[in-house]
Amino acid sequence: MTSASLQAVTVKIPLSDLRRIPEPNRSEFIRSAISEKLARQPASQWKPKTAMGRKLVALREKFIRSGGELLDSEGIASELKRRRGGLA
């Protein structure tokens, strides 16, 4: 995992809970706990009905598994702008 793929977040938790996390490994502990929590979330029940839809979903999953990061609307806009040489 590179530092470019990390995002700093701040949360408030009770001091009693914070004291239970080993201090030298606190960041790694929190990152692994979040990853574990997200992995336990149920997969989407939606399934594409067409062959093209299934192909596109498979490509999306392959991209995510290879470490690709999905863009939000702002990310898409900035990527388009970058590819167009800075033109809007």
Secondary structure, DSSP 8 states (H G I E B T S, - for coil): --GGG---------HHHHHTS-GGGHHHHHHHHHHHHHHHS--------SHHHHHHHHHHHHHHHTT-----HHHHHHHHHHHTTT--
